[in-house]
């Protein structure tokens, strides 16, 4: 009779972004949006084009976090990674904030912000991966 070995069930660590994390990232994003001098239109694009009323609730802190879409949560995560990359790349935070609007050969002469404002999550990922490579991939 063959012997069957049973390994304990292994569950992958949850990668879901919790409501608490989403709330913290939304607050951080709106602070960052001020530092990047984003208009509400630009901020909405970066967050995946939520309805104006939804965006206003998020901005005021009155969001029902359980209703924030997965796509927006992923975008927030990318944006926090971009911010982190800039903080590693520049000692003075103001230089990192200014870098967002400067033309960059890596983005075909566009600024990082212009690239991200194309509106697709892949554009956020492109900027994030560029910064990760520049600072050595942590």
Backbone as CSV, one residue per row, in Angstrom:
resi,resn,N_x,N_y,N_z,CA_x,CA_y,CA_z,C_x,C_y,C_z
1,UNK,0.854,-1.164,0.000,0.000,0.000,0.000,0.909,1.240,0.000
2,UNK,0.696,2.178,-0.946,1.533,3.375,-1.002,1.249,4.300,0.182
3,UNK,2.295,4.955,0.601,2.177,5.912,1.704,1.989,7.302,1.117
4,UNK,1.005,8.004,1.593,0.749,9.365,1.137,1.133,10.325,2.253
5,UNK,1.993,11.243,1.920,2.379,12.262,2.895,1.442,13.447,2.766
6,UNK,0.980,13.891,3.884,0.089,15.051,3.880,0.824,16.231,4.482
7,UNK,0.927,17.255,3.695,1.529,18.481,4.216,0.419,19.351,4.773
8,UNK,0.732,20.121,5.782,-0.292,21.036,6.293,-0.714,21.997,5.183
9,UNK,-1.958,22.350,5.213,-2.463,23.288,4.220,-1.754,24.623,4.374
10,UNK,-1.242,25.097,3.288,-0.544,26.388,3.314,-1.401,27.415,2.605
11,UNK,-1.730,28.416,3.332,-2.488,29.511,2.740,-1.527,30.639,2.421
12,UNK,-1.672,31.200,1.252,-0.819,32.349,0.974,-1.193,33.498,1.900
13,UNK,-0.187,34.263,2.261,-0.436,35.434,3.090,-1.387,36.362,2.330
14,UNK,-2.370,36.863,3.016,-3.344,37.731,2.378,-2.675,38.996,1.862
15,UNK,-2.956,39.300,0.621,-2.429,40.530,0.036,-3.534,41.576,-0.110
16,UNK,-4.708,41.248,0.426,-5.806,42.202,0.350,-5.475,43.424,1.198
17,UNK,-5.807,44.563,0.663,-5.599,45.812,1.385,-6.829,46.046,2.252
18,UNK,-6.612,46.143,3.548,-7.726,46.277,4.489,-8.359,47.669,4.404
19,UNK,-9.541,47.778,4.987,-10.206,49.080,5.050,-9.363,50.076,5.843
20,UNK,-8.742,49.613,6.927,-7.912,50.504,7.738,-6.716,51.016,6.928
21,UNK,-6.089,50.119,6.192,-4.966,50.532,5.334,-5.439,51.483,4.244
22,UNK,-6.608,51.200,3.699,-7.164,52.072,2.665,-7.406,53.466,3.213
23,UNK,-7.968,53.555,4.407,-8.206,54.861,5.027,-6.911,55.619,5.244
24,UNK,-5.898,54.923,5.728,-4.601,55.569,5.955,-3.989,56.034,4.635
25,UNK,-4.099,55.208,3.610,-3.530,55.601,2.312,-4.303,56.756,1.684
26,UNK,-5.620,56.789,1.854,-6.389,57.922,1.335,-5.956,59.222,2.016
27,UNK,-5.811,59.187,3.328,-5.365,60.393,4.044,-3.973,60.811,3.562
28,UNK,-3.086,59.841,3.439,-1.729,60.142,2.961,-1.766,60.671,1.538
29,UNK,-2.614,60.079,0.694,-2.698,60.536,-0.694,-3.123,61.996,-0.768
30,UNK,-4.121,62.385,-0.011,-4.582,63.769,-0.099,-3.534,64.748,0.435
31,UNK,-2.756,64.336,1.418,-1.620,65.165,1.843,-0.578,65.258,0.727
32,UNK,-0.313,64.134,0.098,0.642,64.087,-0.996,0.147,64.903,-2.194
33,UNK,-1.138,64.824,-2.462,-1.716,65.586,-3.573,-1.469,67.085,-3.381
34,UNK,-1.548,67.545,-2.137,-1.236,68.954,-1.853,0.232,69.245,-2.161
35,UNK,1.106,68.358,-1.751,2.540,68.574,-1.975,2.913,68.484,-3.442
36,UNK,2.216,67.629,-4.187,2.458,67.524,-5.630,1.690,68.600,-6.399
37,UNK,0.932,69.433,-5.689,0.127,70.509,-6.282,-0.838,69.967,-7.338
38,UNK,-1.518,68.879,-6.991,-2.484,68.281,-7.913,-3.813,69.019,-7.852
39,UNK,-4.416,69.174,-8.993,-5.797,69.648,-9.029,-6.692,68.466,-8.659
40,UNK,-7.940,68.746,-8.328,-8.873,67.652,-8.046,-9.026,66.760,-9.270
41,UNK,-9.022,67.336,-10.455,-9.135,66.539,-11.696,-7.979,65.569,-11.804
42,UNK,-6.760,66.060,-11.543,-5.583,65.191,-11.609,-5.640,64.105,-10.536
43,UNK,-6.019,64.481,-9.341,-6.114,63.503,-8.251,-7.137,62.429,-8.583
44,UNK,-8.258,62.822,-9.152,-9.289,61.842,-9.531,-8.756,60.875,-10.580
45,UNK,-8.000,61.372,-11.541,-7.422,60.488,-12.563,-6.503,59.464,-11.906
46,UNK,-5.642,59.922,-11.010,-4.706,59.009,-10.363,-5.428,57.943,-9.539
47,UNK,-6.593,58.280,-9.018,-7.358,57.328,-8.209,-8.296,56.458,-9.043
48,UNK,-8.278,56.622,-10.360,-9.097,55.773,-11.213,-10.431,56.352,-11.616
49,UNK,-10.551,57.667,-11.578,-11.744,58.397,-12.016,-13.006,58.092,-11.200
50,UNK,-12.935,58.154,-9.887,-14.187,57.983,-9.128,-15.135,59.145,-9.441
51,UNK,-16.406,58.918,-9.213,-17.397,59.982,-9.397,-17.015,61.171,-8.515
52,UNK,-17.389,62.362,-8.958,-17.024,63.583,-8.232,-17.520,63.538,-6.782
53,UNK,-18.749,63.053,-6.558,-19.282,62.978,-5.190,-18.515,61.976,-4.346
54,UNK,-18.154,60.861,-4.941,-17.363,59.845,-4.226,-16.008,60.421,-3.849
55,UNK,-15.367,61.075,-4.815,-14.066,61.695,-4.573,-14.172,62.712,-3.429
56,UNK,-15.217,63.517,-3.445,-15.404,64.527,-2.394,-15.555,63.865,-1.021
57,UNK,-16.282,62.736,-0.957,-16.407,62.018,0.321,-15.056,61.485,0.763
58,UNK,-14.293,60.912,-0.166,-12.958,60.411,0.176,-12.086,61.537,0.705
59,UNK,-12.133,62.662,0.009,-11.275,63.792,0.371,-11.657,64.364,1.738
60,UNK,-12.939,64.352,2.064,-13.396,64.907,3.341,-13.204,63.932,4.504
61,UNK,-12.828,62.688,4.176,-12.660,61.682,5.221,-13.952,60.985,5.590
62,UNK,-15.008,61.199,4.810,-16.313,60.619,5.108,-16.612,59.385,4.258
63,UNK,-15.580,58.720,3.775,-15.762,57.576,2.891,-16.225,56.345,3.640
64,UNK,-17.076,55.556,2.989,-17.370,54.206,3.453,-16.263,53.344,2.862
65,UNK,-15.251,53.077,3.680,-14.043,52.426,3.171,-14.304,51.042,2.606
66,UNK,-15.350,50.387,3.041,-15.660,49.058,2.515,-16.082,49.125,1.049
67,UNK,-16.428,50.310,0.577,-16.884,50.469,-0.806,-15.796,50.994,-1.744
68,UNK,-14.589,51.219,-1.231,-13.492,51.674,-2.084,-13.078,50.497,-2.964
69,UNK,-13.120,50.672,-4.283,-12.842,49.558,-5.194,-11.407,49.026,-5.085
70,UNK,-11.262,47.760,-5.438,-9.956,47.104,-5.450,-8.963,47.889,-6.312
71,UNK,-9.400,48.346,-7.475,-8.527,49.104,-8.372,-7.976,50.351,-7.679
72,UNK,-8.827,51.057,-6.955,-8.390,52.262,-6.248,-7.406,51.901,-5.140
73,UNK,-7.653,50.815,-4.454,-6.734,50.372,-3.408,-5.356,50.065,-4.004
74,UNK,-5.348,49.420,-5.160,-4.082,49.117,-5.820,-3.382,50.401,-6.265
75,UNK,-4.142,51.343,-6.773,-3.581,52.632,-7.181,-2.963,53.356,-5.985
76,UNK,-3.675,53.359,-4.871,-3.141,53.992,-3.663,-1.827,53.338,-3.245
77,UNK,-1.777,52.032,-3.321,-0.560,51.315,-2.971,0.594,51.729,-3.891
78,UNK,0.323,51.836,-5.181,1.353,52.280,-6.138,1.809,53.699,-5.811
79,UNK,0.867,54.571,-5.528,1.206,55.961,-5.234,2.035,56.081,-3.961
80,UNK,1.724,55.258,-2.964,2.529,55.273,-1.737,3.943,54.765,-2.041
81,UNK,4.052,53.772,-2.913,5.368,53.276,-3.312,6.166,54.317,-4.072
82,UNK,5.484,55.096,-4.899,6.141,56.182,-5.632,6.661,57.217,-4.644
83,UNK,5.830,57.576,-3.696,6.250,58.538,-2.678,7.462,58.005,-1.903
84,UNK,7.411,56.753,-1.525,8.524,56.147,-0.792,9.802,56.176,-1.639
85,UNK,9.673,55.833,-2.916,10.834,55.865,-3.801,11.439,57.249,-3.898
86,UNK,10.591,58.255,-3.984,11.086,59.634,-4.058,11.779,60.042,-2.764
87,UNK,11.268,59.573,-1.643,11.902,59.908,-0.361,13.279,59.259,-0.253
88,UNK,13.439,58.059,-0.823,14.755,57.422,-0.843,15.697,58.110,-1.825
89,UNK,15.144,58.585,-2.931,15.953,59.162,-4.000,16.442,60.577,-3.659
90,UNK,15.634,61.330,-2.945,15.960,62.723,-2.652,15.971,62.960,-1.149
91,UNK,17.033,63.559,-0.662,17.098,63.879,0.776,16.106,64.961,1.151
92,UNK,15.965,65.936,0.272,15.032,67.030,0.530,13.692,66.683,-0.127
93,UNK,12.643,66.526,0.670,11.346,66.148,0.097,10.879,67.061,-1.034
94,UNK,11.182,68.354,-0.940,10.740,69.296,-1.965,11.290,68.937,-3.341
95,UNK,12.511,68.404,-3.381,13.095,67.992,-4.666,12.301,66.840,-5.272
96,UNK,11.869,65.927,-4.437,11.051,64.818,-4.916,9.703,65.289,-5.423
97,UNK,9.102,66.229,-4.704,7.813,66.772,-5.145,7.976,67.479,-6.480
98,UNK,9.050,68.232,-6.639,9.300,68.950,-7.894,9.623,67.979,-9.030
99,UNK,10.315,66.873,-8.727,10.696,65.892,-9.737,9.481,65.368,-10.488
100,UNK,8.355,65.268,-9.801,7.136,64.730,-10.412,6.716,65.497,-11.658
101,UNK,7.046,66.790,-11.731,6.611,67.624,-12.855,7.724,67.946,-13.853
102,UNK,8.911,67.379,-13.635,10.033,67.652,-14.543,10.076,66.632,-15.669
103,UNK,10.410,67.124,-16.867,10.542,66.228,-18.023,11.586,65.164,-17.717
104,UNK,11.350,63.956,-18.228,12.226,62.837,-17.926,12.378,61.980,-19.177
105,UNK,13.620,61.728,-19.578,13.865,60.888,-20.759,13.274,59.498,-20.592
106,UNK,13.245,58.993,-19.367,12.715,57.649,-19.123,11.242,57.536,-19.511
107,UNK,10.563,58.672,-19.567,9.142,58.693,-19.916,8.918,59.439,-21.232
108,UNK,9.875,59.285,-22.144,9.795,59.890,-23.483,9.624,61.404,-23.412
109,UNK,10.300,62.036,-22.456,10.255,63.482,-22.326,9.099,63.994,-21.483
110,UNK,8.183,63.129,-21.132,7.091,63.534,-20.248,7.600,63.553,-18.818
111,UNK,6.898,64.259,-17.966,7.189,64.159,-16.535,6.545,62.871,-16.017
112,UNK,6.957,62.459,-14.836,6.339,61.285,-14.205,4.838,61.524,-14.017
113,UNK,4.481,62.738,-13.622,3.073,63.041,-13.423,2.299,62.955,-14.734
114,UNK,2.862,63.502,-15.806,2.181,63.401,-17.100,1.968,61.939,-17.478
115,UNK,2.980,61.120,-17.253,2.855,59.688,-17.560,1.727,59.071,-16.740
116,UNK,1.692,59.376,-15.447,0.671,58.793,-14.578,-0.726,59.297,-14.931
117,UNK,-0.812,60.516,-15.448,-2.117,61.081,-15.790,-2.690,60.509,-17.085
118,UNK,-1.962,59.591,-17.712,-2.542,58.865,-18.842,-3.732,58.045,-18.364
119,UNK,-3.755,57.775,-17.060,-4.953,57.214,-16.447,-4.977,55.723,-16.200
120,UNK,-4.054,54.988,-16.761,-4.056,53.536,-16.568,-3.183,53.158,-15.379
121,UNK,-3.549,52.103,-14.697,-2.760,51.667,-13.544,-1.351,51.272,-13.972
122,UNK,-1.205,50.809,-15.202,0.128,50.444,-15.701,1.042,51.667,-15.762
123,UNK,0.474,52.847,-15.947,1.282,54.072,-15.960,1.819,54.375,-14.565
124,UNK,1.014,54.137,-13.548,1.500,54.278,-12.172,2.593,53.247,-11.912
125,UNK,2.369,52.030,-12.369,3.353,50.962,-12.164,4.667,51.287,-12.859
126,UNK,4.598,51.881,-14.035,5.816,52.239,-14.765,6.666,53.210,-13.954
127,UNK,6.038,54.220,-13.392,6.772,55.189,-12.572,7.298,54.507,-11.315
128,UNK,6.479,53.689,-10.698,6.906,52.975,-9.486,8.116,52.095,-9.775
129,UNK,8.079,51.321,-10.850,9.172,50.414,-11.173,10.434,51.178,-11.553
130,UNK,10.260,52.327,-12.213,11.407,53.164,-12.546,12.105,53.612,-11.255
131,UNK,11.332,54.108,-10.307,11.915,54.562,-9.039,12.545,53.405,-8.268
132,UNK,11.889,52.260,-8.261,12.453,51.090,-7.601,13.828,50.759,-8.184
133,UNK,13.945,50.806,-9.507,15.226,50.508,-10.155,16.273,51.574,-9.836
134,UNK,15.850,52.830,-9.787,16.786,53.914,-9.517,17.366,53.851,-8.113
135,UNK,16.572,53.435,-7.157,17.054,53.402,-5.774,17.592,52.026,-5.392
136,UNK,17.681,51.134,-6.344,18.315,49.837,-6.089,17.378,48.726,-5.712
137,UNK,16.094,48.927,-5.923,15.128,47.840,-5.732,14.906,47.403,-4.312
138,UNK,15.341,48.147,-3.317,15.191,47.812,-1.904,15.281,46.323,-1.716
